[in-house]
Amino acid sequence: MNRPHSRRIIQPATIASKQSRNRLMICLMLLAVFCVSAAYAVPHGPREQAKRIHDRIAGVPPTDIDLVYMADRISDGFPLEAAERATENSNFYNVTLKTHVAPWTNRDQSLFVPLNDYTATVIGMVYNGADFRDILSRNVIYTYTGTNPNVRDYDRSNNQHYEDIEAAGINIGEALKSNDFAGDTQQSKIGIPADAAAGVMTTRAAAEAFFAAGTNRAMFRFTLLNHMCVDLEQVQDATRIPDRIRQDVSRSPGGDSRIFMNSCISCHSGMDSLAGAFAYYNFNEDSGQLEYTTDGVQEKYRINSNNFPFGYLTVDDSWKNYWRTGPNQWLGWEAGMPAEGTGAASMGREIAHSEAFAQCHVKQVFKTVCLREPSNADDRGQISIMVGQFNQNHDLKEQFKLAAVHCMGDEVIN
């Protein structure tokens, strides 16, 4: 005889008991997580804040002497003096600044590239308190001038000089302090005329990355990315006149002129009118050298001229900034600056004197120091303060100090 299956009847009281136990377990787990977090949270006293400032600016822990001095300055209400002490550490230049600048020197925007004349020149200018806006126009290049036998002389054909500096373990900050790392003119090192020098844009590293092959538009695009923090998509403007768009740009891509009118013109009308400043430059991949000639415009400006023979024929290195009017006024072009000129240096000054240049470099410093993007009203207020300060003294080192003080109280988990 088959016996009926027995059924277990769960009483309401049993269900309620299980729910209570589950809630209790969740509470205990949350309490445990809170206790563990609290145990590892670093208190925000002057010593911890001093260490945070030093770590972020110099990239290395402070010595006991520096830590005591910086903590005392913070306790006395002078945190910027504590930050100033951190910038005196040579690793601010050898580690933090070198890493900060490296992505500007290559198309992949990678940190993991050897030291080069672009990076070295920015580091040297920051050390000497130069007007940071001059990085796109000044006739200067920094090289090692010390006596280390393992460092070969600067060679305009390769990057060996700077790779030797790293291989020999030379601290750039220490070398700057002892005048073993110093500025020279680009005509003496790179071999271009003085009036052709345009700061980091005409260093060998920049030329190899952005003047090689192509049509020199890459130099313009990456200058926007690195020094104005905008890409071409963000400055598209189909309302500008297309009179300086080169012959290599088809006016009917795929046989459809609407593509040109609705897309191509938006970038090329502004870009081609400014990139004319680079018409005399080329990077010779065979010789490994930056070339500059006034005998005629580089041939790359004439390639694919049959795409639209009635397009703009580049005959010199003149440029015009059509973005001073229209939607791209938001980039904050400086009043009183000329809207046109000749050569890369004058165009570099046009870019470096914009509000977008100041905003870009302040935000880049903030991210390097605080390890995050500005994320709240307090951060945005700090960015405004920093931009105002930069527009007064144009000193990039000051921005590292201001950012480090702002972020010295951020929550830290060991």
N, C-alpha and C positions, 0 to 999 in steps of 0.2 A: 504494500500500500504506500503510495507516494504521499510524503508528508509535505504540507504547504511550506513554502519558503518563509522563514521568519523575517520579519521586518523590524529594523531598529528605529524607534520613534525618537527623534531629537526634540527635546523639550525647548521651548522659547528661552528658558533660563540658561540652558547650556549655550545657546547661540550668543546670548548677551555676554556670557562669561568669556567666550572666545574673542569676541570683539573688544572687550576691555583689555584682555591680555595683549592683543595685537596693537592696540593703541599705546599700551604701556611700553611694549618693545620698541615701537617707533620713537617714542619720546626719549627712551634711554639711548637709542642709537644717535639721535640728533644731539643729545647732551654730550655724548662721547665725542662726536665730531667737533662740537663747539669747544670742548675742553682741550682736545688735541690742537686745534687751531690757535686757541689762546696761548697754549704752551709754547708754540713756535712763533708767535707774532713778536716782532722786534719792537720794544718800546721806543717812543720818539723823543728821547732825551737829547741834549746837546751833543753828546759823544756819538750817538747813533746817527744823528743828522750830519755831523761833521764827516763821519765815515762815508755816509751816502754821497755827500757832495764830492769828496775826494775820489771815490770809486768811479763816479759817473764822469767827472772831468778828466782825471788822469788815467783812468783805466787800471789802476793798481791801488792797493791799500795804502793808507797814510802811515808814515813813521809815527812812533810814540810822540815825538816832539811836535810834529805837525798836527797830530790828533788833539793834543792838549791845547795848542794855540788856537786851532779852529773851533774847538768846543767852547773855549773862553770867549772868542769873538761872537759866537752865536748866543751864548748866555748874556753877553753885554748888549745884545741887540744890533750887532753889526755882521750879519751873515754874509754880505757881499765881500767883506774883508776875508772871511774864511774861504770863500770861493776863489778869491784872488790868490790865496796861498796855494790852492790846488792847481791853478794854472801855471804856477811857477815850477811845478814838477815837469821835468823834461818829457815824461811820457804823455803829457797832454798833446805834444806835437808828434812824438814818435809812434803813439798808439791811437789815441782818440781822433785827432785831426786826419791822420793818414787813412784811417778806416772811413771817416766821414766823407772824404773827398774822392776816394778810389772809384766809386760808381760813376762819377761824372766823366771818367776817362775812357770809357768803352761802351760799345753799343749794347752789350748785354746788361749794362749797369750792375756789374758784378763787383763785390767787395774783394774777390780773390784774384787780384791782379798784382804784378810786381810794382814796386815804387817806380815812378817815371817823372819826367820833367814837368808835367802838368800838376801832379800831386805835390811835388817838391816846391813848385813856385807858389802855390796857394799857401802851403805851410809857412814858407818864408815870409810871405806878405803879412800873414796873420801875426807871426812872431814880432815883426817890426811895426805893427800897428798901422799898416798902410790903409788908406781909404779902400775898403773892400770892393767898391764899385769899379776900381781900376783893374780888376782881374780880367776884364774883357777888352782892355785897351792899352795897358801899360807895356812899355818896351823893357821887359825884365824876364830873367830866367834864373832859377837858383840851382847851384851845383855845389858839390863837395870840393873844398879847397884845402883840405888838410893834407897830412903827409903819410897817411896809411898806404903802404906799398901795394896792398891788395886791391886798391880801387883805381881802375883805369880812368884816364881823362875823358871828359865828355866827348862823345862822338856823334855828330849829327846824322850818322847812318844807322845807329842802333841804340838800344836801351841799356847797353852793358854797364855804363857808368853807375846807374842807379841800382841795377841788380847786384853789382859789386858792393855797393853800400850796405845792402841788406845782408849779403853773404858774409861780409866782414863784421856784422853785428854792430855797426855804428849807430848810435842813438842820435837821431836828427836833432832832437831838442838840445842835447849836450853840445853837439857840433855847432848849432846856432849860437849858443851862449859863448863859445870859445872862438867865434868867427871862423870856424872851419867849414861852415856852410853859409854861402853868401850869394847875393844877387849880382848878376852881370847883365849885359845887354843882349838882346836876341841877335842883333847883327853880328856880334863877335862870336857867338856860339852856334847859332843856327844858320847864319849866313844870308839873312834877308835884310833888305834896307830898313833903316830905323822907322820910316813912316809906314812900313808894311807890317810892323809888329802890332799885334792885337791881343796882348795878354795871353791867357791860357789857350785861346783859340788858335794861336800860331805856334804852340809848342809842338815838338815832334810827336808826342803821344796823341795829341788831339788830331794832328794831321793824318797820322796812320789810321786812326779810328774813323774819322769823319770826312777827310778829303780824298781818301783812296777811291779810285774808280768813280762810279756814280756821276752825279751832276752838281755836287757840292750842296745840294739841298739837305743832305744828312747833317752837315755842320749846323745849318740853321735850325733844323728840327731838334737836335739834341741840345743846342744852346737854350731853346725854349724849355725843354724838359728839365734840364739841370739847373737853370738859373731864373726861370719864371714859373716853374712847376705846372706848365700847361703843355698839352700836346695839340697837334694841328686840329683835331676834331673839336677841341674846346674853343678855338678861335675862328671857326668857319664863318664866313661872311660873304654871301652872294651879292651884296649890294655895292661892293667896291668895283671900280672900273678895271677891266681886264687888259689894259693896254701894255702891261709889262709881262704878260704870260708868254713864256718862251715858245719857240717853234716846235719843240718836241712834244708838246701837249696837244693831242688831237682835239679838234673842236667838235668832232662827231664820233666818239668812241663806239665801236660796233655799229657805226652808221646811224647813231641816234644822237642828235645834237642836244636833246633834252638832258642827257647824262652830263654833258659839259656844263650846261646852264644851271643845272640843279645840284651838281656835286663838285666837279673839278674846279670850277671857277671860285668856289667858296674857300678853298685852300690856296690855290695858285695865285690868285690876284694879290693877296697880301704877302705870301711867302716869296714869290719870284721877284717882287718889287724890292724886298729887303735882301734876299740872297744874292742880288747882283753885286753886293759888297765883296763877295768871295771870287770874283771872276778871274783874278790873276793867280789863284792858288791851286796847287795840285800836290798830291803825295805820290812820288815815284816809287812804285813797289820794287823795282829792280835795284835802284840805288839806296832805297830805304830813307830817302831824304824829302823834306818839304821843299817844293819848288815855288818860286815866285817870279813872275815875269811881267814887264810892262810893254814888251814888244807886241803883245796882242793878247786877246782873251784866250783862256785855256780852251783847247779843242772840245773838251767835254761840254762846254756851253753851246756847241753847235751840233751835237749828235742828234740824229733823227730829225733833222731840220725839215725834211720833206713831210713830216706828219701834218704840219700846217705852215707852209712857207710864208704866209702873211703874218705870222706871229712875231713877237718881239725878238729882234736881233740884238744880242748883247754886244756892245762895242767898247765898253769901259767898265769900271768898277763902281759906278754910281748906284745909289739906292734911294728909295722913297718909302716912307712909312704911311701907308694908306689906312692903317688901323688907328691913327690919331683921331679919326672921326668915325662915326658909326658905332655899332655894337661893341667893338673892342676898345672903346674909350675906358672900359672898366679896368683895363690893365694899368691905368694910372700913369700915363706918360707925363713927364715933367714939363710944365709950362716954361716957355722960353728956350727950350732945346730946339734945334733945327729939325724939321720934319723930313729932311733929305740931306744927302752928303755923298762923299766918295770914300771908299776903302772900308776895311773891316773894323778898324779902331773906332772910327766915328759911329759906325753902326752899333758897335759894342757899347759905346757910351749911351746911346739911345736906349738900349735894353737895360743897362745897369742902373740908369737913373729913374727907372719906372717904379711905381708902387708895388707891382707884381714881383719885381726882383727882391725888394725888401721883405715882402710877405713870405716869399718862397724860402729864402735863406733862414729867416727866423723860425719858420715851421720845421725846416729840416733840422736845425739845431735842437729845437724842442724835442723832436722825436729821438734824436741821437742821445740826448741827456736823460729824458724821462722814460725812454723805451716804450712810448705810446704816442698816439696821435692826440692832439687837444680834443677833449671829449665832453666838456661841460662849460657852464657859464664862467666859472672861475678860470679855467684854462684859456678860454677865448679872451677874457679880460687881460690875462697875462700876455697873450700874444699881442694885443693892442699896445700894451705898455712897451714890450720889447721892440715892436716895429717903430714906435715913436722914438725910442732910444737909438735905434739903428739909424733912423733918418737924421738924427742930430750929430752922431759921431762916426757913423759908418764903420764901426769897429766890431768885427765878428767875434773876437774873443770875449767881449763884453756880453754877448748873447749867451755864451756857454755859462757864464757866471749867473746871469739872471734866470736861466732855465733851471740850473742846478738848485738854486735857492728856492724856487717855486716848488720843485718836486722833492725837496729834502724830507718832507713829512709824509710822503706817500706810504701807504701800507706796505710792509715788507714781511714776507714769509720766508723763514730760513729753509 
